[in-house]
C-alpha cells in the first residue's frame, strides 16, 4: 500500500507543477518545476513515513508540499541572484 501512496504522491506533484506552469504562477520551465515539486513531495513523504508528521491525507500533503516548494524556492533563488549582482 505504501508503494501506491508514494507513486500517487509523485503523480500529484507532476500534475501540480504542470498546472502552476500553465497558469503562469511560476516561470521556471516545465522540467525545473517538476523537479522542484518532486523534491518537495519526496521530502514530505519521508517525513510522513519516518516521523509521522502529516498535514492531512497523502494527496493533500503532496498538493501542499509541491505548491509551497514551487512558490518558495524560485523566490529564494531570485533573491540570492539579486544579492550576487549587487556585489559586483
C-alpha positions as CSV (number, residue, x, y, z in Angstrom):
1,X,0.0,0.0,0.0
2,X,2.9,2.3,0.7
3,X,4.1,1.9,-2.8
4,X,0.8,3.1,-4.3
5,X,0.8,6.1,-1.9
6,X,4.3,7.1,-3.0
7,X,3.7,6.9,-6.7
8,X,0.4,8.6,-6.3
9,X,2.2,11.5,-4.5
10,X,4.7,11.6,-7.3
11,X,1.9,11.8,-9.9
12,X,0.2,14.6,-8.0
13,X,3.5,16.6,-7.8
14,X,3.9,16.4,-11.5
15,X,0.3,17.5,-12.1
16,X,0.7,20.4,-9.7
17,X,3.9,21.5,-11.4
18,X,2.4,21.4,-14.8
19,X,-0.7,23.3,-13.6
20,X,1.5,26.0,-12.0
21,X,3.4,26.5,-15.2
22,X,0.3,26.6,-17.4
23,X,-1.5,29.1,-15.2
24,X,1.6,31.3,-15.1
25,X,2.2,31.2,-11.3
26,X,5.8,30.1,-11.9
27,X,8.1,30.7,-14.8
28,X,10.8,28.1,-14.2
29,X,10.1,25.9,-17.2
30,X,8.3,22.6,-17.0
31,X,11.3,20.4,-16.2
32,X,12.6,22.6,-13.4
33,X,9.1,23.0,-11.9
34,X,8.6,19.2,-12.0
35,X,12.0,18.6,-10.3
36,X,11.2,21.2,-7.6
37,X,7.8,19.7,-6.9
38,X,9.2,16.1,-6.9
39,X,11.9,17.0,-4.4
40,X,9.4,18.6,-2.0
41,X,6.9,15.7,-2.2
42,X,9.7,13.1,-1.6
43,X,10.9,15.0,1.4
44,X,7.3,15.3,2.8
45,X,6.7,11.6,2.1
46,X,9.8,10.6,4.0
47,X,8.8,12.9,6.9
48,X,5.4,11.4,6.9
49,X,6.6,7.8,6.9
50,X,9.6,8.2,9.3
51,X,8.3,10.7,11.8
52,X,4.5,10.5,11.3
53,X,4.4,14.2,10.6
54,X,1.4,14.8,8.4
55,X,-0.9,17.7,7.3
56,X,-3.7,15.5,6.1
57,X,-4.1,12.7,3.6
58,X,-1.1,11.8,1.4
59,X,-2.7,13.5,-1.5
60,X,-3.2,16.7,0.4
61,X,0.3,16.5,1.7
62,X,1.5,16.2,-1.9
63,X,-0.5,19.2,-3.1
64,X,0.5,21.5,-0.3
65,X,4.2,20.4,-0.4
66,X,4.5,20.8,-4.2
67,X,2.7,24.2,-4.2
68,X,4.8,25.5,-1.3
69,X,8.0,24.5,-2.9
70,X,7.1,25.9,-6.3
71,X,6.3,29.3,-4.7
72,X,9.1,29.5,-2.2
73,X,12.1,28.0,-3.9
74,X,12.2,30.2,-7.0
75,X,11.7,33.3,-4.8
76,X,14.7,32.4,-2.7
77,X,16.8,31.7,-5.8
78,X,15.8,35.1,-7.3
79,X,16.6,36.9,-4.1
80,X,20.1,35.3,-3.9
81,X,20.7,36.1,-7.6
82,X,19.9,39.8,-6.8
83,X,22.4,39.9,-4.0
84,X,25.2,38.5,-6.1
85,X,24.6,41.1,-8.8
86,X,24.7,44.0,-6.3
87,X,28.2,43.0,-5.1
88,X,29.8,43.5,-8.5
